[in-house]
C-alpha cells in the first residue's frame, strides 16, 4: 500500500504535459509535477544569463493557444508577458538580409526591396500563406483530439474536415514549389521546425510559414516563462510541483498505471494517470519489460529515431552585436555543418553592459562525435564570425550545455557562478523530433494512448513541427482523453464499496 496518492503525475517540465496537468487540475484532478531534472532552460554562467535551447512562440494568437489560456483563466497574464517582436525574425542569405514583420504590407515592402527579382510574386504568396493559415485555424478551433484514434474522435475529425472545404484539396502544396531567394526565405522556418526533414506535408508547411510570418511572439522568460505560467496554475488548484524530484519507475499492474516510484522513497506514490513528453524508447526504461503490453512494445520498437540538436552560448560585449540584428536570426550553416541552418537568438540580460547569443543547429547525420571532440563548436564559431565582425576581440564566455566542456572564459575577468562540468555519461542530449506522415494532416505523430491504460504521450512526439503551439495542442488533446477518467466518479464508487461503520 501507499500513503500518498495523486490523480495525475506529470513526468518532466515540457509544455505539453504541463498543459495537460494544468487543464486537469482546473477540472478538479489532484496533480503532481515531477521535474525529472529539467526545471529551467536559462542558467547563470560567469555573470551572463544563458539558455539551453532557443525559444520563439509562433502562431501565438492561434485558437489552440487562446483556448488553453482561457480555460486556465490566464489570458490577461499571457498578454502581459508576450508581445510581437520587431521584427519577428530575420533571414540572412549570402546576398540578402530580410527582416520579417508580422504586418503583410511591411514584410511585402521588405521583400521587394531585398529581392526585387521576385517582387511580382510577393503579394500573392503572402496572401496565400495568410489564407492557408486562417483555414487551418478554423480546423484547430474545432476542439479535436489529434491524432484521432477512437470511433468518436475520428467522427469528430471527419465532421470538422467536411465543414472546411479547404481540406478536401490539401494534397496541393501551395508554398512548396517557390524557387529563388523568396523560396529560401519561406523554407528557412520550415527546415528549422522539421529538423531538416525533406518530407514535409503541405499543411504542415503552410502552418509553419503562416505561424512564423504572422504569429511570432516573444515571451518574457522564454520557455521558462510559459512553464511558470502553467505550474502556477497547477499549484493554485491545489497541485504539487517538485522540480528537483525524479521518477525512477512507473508502476504498472494489470495493464494500467497504478503509481510511480520517486527518488529517495521506498514505497510508490499512487496515481491514476501519467502524462509525459518522453518518446516510447525513453519511457521503456521506467517500466518493467514484463509489464509491456503488445501495443506499447510496438511503439518502443517502431517509433522514429529523433535527431540531435546542439546549442552554443556566447557572452559578448554589446558593442559587437550588429545594430540591425534581430532577436532571432536564421542563417545557412556554411562549410563544415552540411545542409543545415543556424538559429541565432539574442538572450536578454539584466544589465546593458553584457550581451549573450545562443546559436543552435541540427547535428548532421552521423556526426554525433563532432559534439564531443569540439569540431561542431569550432564550425559554429567560424560561421558566427562571418555574421558578427570582430567577434573574437569582444568574446567573453563560451559554453554549451550539450558537449561536456566547461565554460571557457576568454575575457579573463569572469565573475559569478558557472555550471558544473558533467561526467561524460551525464552529458544531456537535446532530442529533436521530426515531422511525421502518420496522420491525415501531416503534423500528427505518435498517438496519445500508449497501450498502458493511464499512460499518455502529450508533447512534440504527438504533434511535431509546430513548436509550442503543437505542444499545447497535444496537451489539450491528452487532457480531453484523461478528463473522462473523472476522479469524482471514481471516489464515489470507492466510498460506496467501503465498509460503513454503524
Buried (B, 14 or more C-beta within 10 A) or exposed (E): EBEBEBBBBBBBBBBBBBBBBBBBBBBEBBBBBBBBEBBBBBBEBBBBBBBBBBBBBBBBBBBBBBBBBEBBEBBEBBEEBBEBBEBBBBBBBEEBBBBBBBEBEBBBBBBBEBBEEBBEBBBEBBEBBBBBBEBBBBBBBBEBBBBBEEEEBBEBBEEBBEEBEBBEEBEEBBBBEBEEBBBBBBBBBBBBBBBBBEEBBBBBBBBBBBBBBBBBBBBBBBBBBBBBBBBBBBBBBEBBBEBEBBBEBBBBEEBBBBBBBBEEEEEBBBBBBBBBBBBBBBBBEBBEEEBBBEBBBEBBEEBBEBBBBBBBBBBBBEEBBEEEBBBBBBBBBBEBBBEBBBBBBBBBBEEEEBBBBBBBBBBBEEBBEBBBEEBBBEBBBEBBEEBBEEBEEBBBBBBBBBBBBEBBBBEEEBEEEBBEEBEEEEBEEBBBBBBBEBBBBBBBBBBBBBBBBBBBBBBBBBBBBBBBBBBBBBBBBBBBBBBEBBBEEEEEEEEEEEEEEE
